[in-house]
Amino acid sequence: MSLLEFKTEYDLLDEKSRYVLQIYALLYHGVNRDEMTKLLNISGWTKKNGNPLNTKEVSLIIKGLMKKDFLIKRYYNEVETHPDLKNLIVYESIRNDLFPKLSQAIKEWSRSHYRYRNEPIRDMRIAYYGGNVKAFQEFLKEKYPVDDADLFRPFCREVYDFLDPFLQEIHLADIAPKVIVNPGNCLAMLNVFDEFIDSQSSFSHDFLAAWLDIAIARGDLKSLAKLDAQTNHKFPEVTGSLAMLLGDFEQAQLYFEKVMSGTRRKGKLGAINHLPALLYLMLLFRDGSSEALAN
């Protein structure tokens, strides 16, 4: 389902169906109709007469959403949001100011269910899209990979602009390798990346490493020089990359050797795992000596 098809089909849904769908998208993983009924009641959704929805009524809504491919069967009697639509539907809940209410209902519901209590991906996503920096930092401390949270796929500038700069930076650093590998589909992200650099005065090491990679991949001497100045020329991998692209190979090799030669792989930007390592490798092949090839 394309973005246009999604928007067209979504706009045709009735209010109840949208509400159910938005809860499923925030859950990330599936639940059955009984649990969805409980969630709806916890969130305060009722019929026009004020009575809570029953399981039979919720089942009809779920079947209708499955028929339109918004929901898919998971296993047993559980269903979940179609993977390609989860973020799009979360964006809708944010636009309609339902996100805080629905995420709070999920928190209350999950506390009473041992099986659903510990869902790190679900909770990471809620923390991130809800702008809860402290909660998201806790997940980072526990070493949960940001990539697992499946954030901003596809990207939504409208939602991104409301996030704390810390959360914006997390996403930009995470997506940098994807932009480099497939720039054709990520040109808009390069503009967002540049705008973030211009709007901030300090950056994490992860973001600086991403900045370095993107500048090298673009052959952007101006951006590399800006990064070198931003870091007060303290990172040999940055200064070396700039020298390399300027054609000063001897100077570049001297800088690269400080962080990547032999066992000296202590660069704070993890150069050995980023594009400066490729530049250094090119220099070693250019040298062609037995010592260089051994390195």
Sequence and secondary structure as in RCSB ss.txt:
>XXXX:A:sequence
MSLLEFKTEYDLLDEKSRYVLQIYALLYHGVNRDEMTKLLNISGWTKKNGNPLNTKEVSLIIKGLMKKDFLIKRY
YNEVETHPDLKNLIVYESIRNDLFPKLSQAIKEWSRSHYRYRNEPIRDMRIAYYGGNVKAFQEFLKEKYPVDDAD
LFRPFCREVYDFLDPFLQEIHLADIAPKVIVNPGNCLAMLNVFDEFIDSQSSFSHDFLAAWLDIAIARGDLKSLA
KLDAQTNHKFPEVTGSLAMLLGDFEQAQLYFEKVMSGTRRKGKLGAINHLPALLYLMLLFRDGSSEALAN
>XXXX:A:secstr
  HHHHHHHHHTS HHHHHHHHHHHHH S B HHHHHHHHHHTT B TTS B  HHHHHHHHHHHHHTTSEEE S
TT EEE GGGHHHHHHHHHHTT HHHHHHHHHHHHHT HHHH  HHHHHHHHHHTT HHHHHHHHHTT  GGGG 
TTSS  HHHHTTS HHHHHHHHHHHHHHHHH GGG HHHHHHHHHHHHH S   HHHHHHHHHHHHHHT HHHHH
HHHHHTTT  HHHHHHHHHHTT HHHHHHHHHHHHSTT    TT GGGSHHHHHHHHHHHHH  HHHHH 
